């Protein structure tokens, strides 16, 4: 995993990072086209590898890959619209349009999940609270604590399981494994309740709920943030304009429209690729720069 001090996007102003993720997620969901969804997935994968490493990316793909196959295979089973019939089973049509739509929609969902893994690495809780703490203090705190709760539970579960494994063997019989699981669950719930009490006491001691509170942050919007934000908005603006004129979208029903629609679509795809691959390019450039200083990333 890359050191956070050696990341490009991790050191940007939170508003710039949030703007980028909002734009790429919106375009990924709004551009239902085979070229755009593939570009989005590849860009998110490259960014995820740079942030989290190959091992963490592989763990994510163990979940994303089967889900893609499930969506791609399930859509033609329940959706029989389309004019190009491939075959029939029990008087049900299986059409080329339904198969292609399942592939594109599955890839689009996988791209969104991969972008959210990148978001989780870049947009930490302090950045989220910095952006939304003042206008929405209660809501932002609730969202931050909720997003932190599940990873914390998973970490506690792993620690409890390792500790229990050192004390006693889980056994191979079903009742023995069930008893071990119930014991681990009891310890996990106890730890969660103790952590909730400690969090409440800590928040009260730090003045949570007071009418007038001060804030502290280390974020400063500098020239690099302005240049990066300008580049993101310019490239995204071209993509949004092209999408508004009908490019970057493909109709599947009742018949599929052509994949490519002239030079305007090619231009849109080039700018779309630049937007999606921009984090990977910047992170790789940053890694090369740190490597030239003799520091591994």
C-alpha positions in Angstrom: 0.0 0.0 0.0 1.3 3.5 -0.9 2.2 5.8 1.9 -0.4 8.5 2.3 2.2 11.2 2.3 3.3 10.0 -1.2 -0.1 10.2 -2.8 -1.2 12.9 -5.1 -5.0 12.7 -4.7 -4.6 12.0 -1.0 -2.9 15.3 -0.5 -5.3 17.4 -2.6 -7.9 19.6 -1.0 -11.0 17.6 0.1 -13.3 19.7 -2.2 -11.2 18.8 -5.2 -11.3 15.1 -4.4 -15.0 15.1 -3.7 -15.7 17.0 -6.9 -13.8 14.4 -8.9 -15.6 11.4 -7.4 -19.0 13.0 -7.8 -18.3 13.7 -11.5 -16.9 10.3 -12.3 -19.7 8.4 -10.5 -22.3 10.6 -12.2 -20.8 10.0 -15.6 -20.4 6.3 -15.0 -24.1 6.0 -14.2 -25.2 8.4 -16.8 -23.3 7.1 -19.8 -24.7 3.6 -20.5 -22.3 2.7 -23.3 -19.9 -0.3 -23.7 -16.9 2.0 -24.3 -17.6 4.3 -21.4 -18.3 1.6 -18.8 -15.1 -0.3 -19.8 -13.1 2.9 -19.6 -14.6 3.7 -16.2 -13.8 0.3 -14.8 -10.2 0.3 -16.1 -9.6 3.8 -14.7 -11.1 2.8 -11.3 -9.0 -0.4 -11.3 -5.8 1.4 -12.0 -6.5 4.0 -9.3 -7.4 1.3 -6.9 -4.2 -0.6 -7.5 -2.1 2.5 -7.0 -3.9 3.3 -3.7 -4.4 -0.2 -2.2 -2.0 -2.5 -4.0 -2.6 -5.7 -6.0 -3.5 -7.9 -3.0 -6.4 -5.6 -1.9 -7.5 -5.2 -5.5 -7.6 -9.0 -5.9 -9.8 -9.3 -2.8 -12.2 -6.8 -4.2 -12.3 -8.6 -7.5 -13.3 -11.8 -5.7 -16.5 -10.1 -4.9 -16.9 -7.9 -8.1 -16.1 -10.7 -10.6 -18.9 -13.1 -9.5 -21.4 -10.2 -9.2 -20.6 -9.1 -12.8 -21.2 -12.7 -14.0 -24.4 -12.9 -12.0 -25.9 -9.7 -13.5 -24.7 -10.6 -17.0 -26.3 -14.0 -16.8 -29.4 -13.1 -14.9 -30.6 -10.3 -17.1 -31.4 -12.4 -20.2 -33.2 -14.9 -17.9 -35.7 -12.4 -16.8 -35.6 -9.8 -19.6 -36.8 -11.1 -22.9 -37.1 -7.9 -24.8 -35.2 -7.4 -28.1 -35.5 -8.4 -31.7 -32.4 -10.6 -32.2 -33.3 -14.0 -30.9 -30.4 -16.2 -30.0 -32.3 -19.3 -28.8 -35.5 -20.3 -26.9 -36.0 -22.4 -23.7 -39.4 -23.3 -22.6 -40.9 -20.9 -25.1 -38.9 -18.0 -23.6 -36.8 -15.8 -25.9 -33.1 -15.2 -25.1 -32.1 -12.1 -27.1 -28.8 -10.5 -28.0 -30.0 -7.2 -26.8 -30.7 -8.6 -23.3 -27.3 -10.3 -23.1 -25.5 -7.1 -24.2 -27.5 -5.0 -21.7 -26.6 -7.4 -18.9 -22.9 -7.2 -19.7 -22.9 -3.4 -19.9 -25.0 -2.9 -16.7 -22.9 -5.4 -14.8 -19.7 -3.7 -15.8 -21.2 -0.3 -14.9 -22.1 -1.5 -11.4 -18.6 -3.1 -10.9 -17.0 0.2 -12.0 -19.1 2.1 -9.4 -18.1 -0.3 -6.7 -14.4 0.1 -7.7 -14.7 3.9 -7.6 -16.1 3.6 -4.1 -13.1 1.6 -2.9 -11.0 4.5 -4.1 -13.2 7.0 -2.5 -12.9 5.2 0.8 -9.1 5.4 0.6 -8.9 9.1 -0.4 -11.9 10.7 1.4 -11.2 10.0 5.1 -13.6 10.8 7.9 -11.8 14.1 8.7 -12.1 15.3 5.1 -15.8 14.4 5.0 -16.4 16.2 8.3 -14.4 19.2 7.0 -16.6 19.5 4.0 -20.0 18.9 5.6 -19.4 19.4 9.3 -20.5 23.0 9.3 -23.6 23.0 7.1 -24.8 19.5 8.3 -23.1 18.8 11.6 -25.4 16.0 12.9 -25.9 14.3 9.5 -22.2 14.3 8.6 -21.2 12.9 12.0 -23.8 10.2 11.7 -22.7 9.2 8.2 -19.0 9.2 9.2 -19.6 7.0 12.3 -21.9 4.6 10.2 -19.2 4.2 7.5 -16.6 3.6 10.1 -18.7 1.1 12.1 -18.7 -1.8 9.7 -14.9 -1.9 9.0 -14.3 -1.6 12.8 -16.6 -4.6 13.4 -14.7 -6.6 10.8 -11.4 -5.7 12.4 -12.6 -6.6 15.9 -14.0 -9.9 14.5 -10.7 -10.9 13.1 -8.9 -10.0 16.3 -11.4 -12.0 18.4 -11.2 -15.0 16.1 -7.4 -15.0 16.3 -7.4 -14.7 20.0 -9.9 -17.5 20.4 -7.9 -19.7 18.0 -4.9 -19.4 20.3 -6.9 -20.3 23.4 -8.8 -23.3 22.1 -9.4 -25.1 18.9 -12.7 -24.5 17.1 -13.2 -28.1 16.4 -14.4 -29.9 13.3 -18.0 -30.8 14.4 -20.9 -28.6 13.6 -21.9 -28.0 17.2 -18.3 -27.2 18.2 -18.0 -24.6 15.4 -21.4 -23.2 16.2 -20.5 -22.8 19.9 -17.2 -21.1 18.9 -19.1 -18.7 16.6 -21.6 -17.8 19.3 -18.8 -17.2 21.8 -17.0 -14.9 19.3 -20.3 -13.1 18.7 -20.8 -12.5 22.4 -17.4 -11.0 22.8 -17.9 -8.9 19.7 -21.2 -7.4 21.0 -19.6 -6.7 24.4 -16.7 -4.9 22.7 -19.1 -2.9 20.6 -21.1 -1.8 23.6 -18.0 -0.8 25.5 -16.8 1.2 22.5 -20.1 3.0 22.3 -19.9 4.0 25.9 -16.4 5.2 25.5 -17.3 7.2 22.4 -20.2 8.9 24.1 -18.0 9.9 27.1 -15.3 11.1 24.8 -17.7 13.2 22.8 -19.2 14.7 25.9 -15.8 15.5 27.3 -14.8 17.3 24.1 -17.9 19.5 24.2 -20.1 17.8 21.6 -23.5 19.4 21.7 -22.3 22.8 22.8 -23.9 25.8 21.0 -20.6 27.4 20.0 -17.8 25.1 18.9 -14.5 25.8 17.2 -13.0 23.7 14.4 -9.5 22.9 13.4 -8.2 21.6 10.1 -4.9 21.5 8.1 -6.5 21.8 4.7 -5.5 24.7 2.5 -6.6 25.3 -1.1 -3.4 26.1 -3.0 -2.3 26.5 -6.6 -2.0 22.8 -7.3 -5.6 22.3 -6.1 -6.7 25.1 -8.4 -4.9 23.6 -11.4 -6.2 20.1 -10.8 -9.7 21.3 -10.2 -9.7 23.3 -13.4 -8.4 20.4 -15.4 -11.1 18.1 -13.9 -13.9 20.6 -14.6 -12.8 21.3 -18.1 -12.5 17.6 -19.1 -15.7 16.7 -17.3 -17.5 19.7 -18.9 -16.7 18.3 -22.4 -18.0 14.9 -21.4 -21.2 16.3 -19.9 -21.8 18.5 -22.9 -21.3 15.5 -25.3 -23.7 13.4 -23.2 -26.3 16.2 -23.3 -26.2 16.0 -27.1 -26.8 12.3 -27.1 -23.3 10.9 -27.2 -21.9 8.3 -24.8 -25.3 6.5 -24.6 -26.5 3.4 -26.4 -30.1 2.2 -26.8 -30.5 -1.6 -26.3 -34.3 -2.0 -26.8 -36.0 -2.9 -29.0 -32.9 -2.9 -31.2 -29.3 -1.8 -30.4 -28.0 1.4 -31.9 -24.5 1.5 -33.4 -21.7 1.5 -30.9 -19.8 4.4 -32.5 -21.6 7.4 -34.0 -19.0 9.5 -35.7 -16.2 11.9 -34.8 -18.1 13.5 -32.0 -18.4 10.2 -30.2 -14.7 9.5 -30.7 -13.8 13.0 -29.2 -16.1 12.3 -26.2 -14.5 8.9 -25.6 -11.0 10.5 -25.6 -11.9 13.1 -23.0 -13.8 10.5 -21.0 -10.7 8.3 -21.0 -8.6 11.2 -19.8 -11.0 11.9 -17.0 -11.1 8.3 -15.9 -7.4 7.6 -16.1 -6.4 11.0 -14.6 -6.0 9.7 -11.0 -3.9 6.7 -12.1 -1.7 8.9 -14.3 -1.1 11.5 -11.5 -0.5 8.8 -8.8 2.0 7.0 -11.1 3.7 10.2 -11.8 3.9 10.9 -8.1 5.3 7.4 -7.4 8.0 7.9 -10.1 8.9 11.2 -8.6 9.3 9.8 -5.1 11.2 6.8 -6.5 13.7 9.2 -8.1 14.3 10.6 -4.6 15.3 7.1 -3.4 12.0 6.5 -1.5 9.8 3.5 -2.2 6.1 4.0 -2.7 
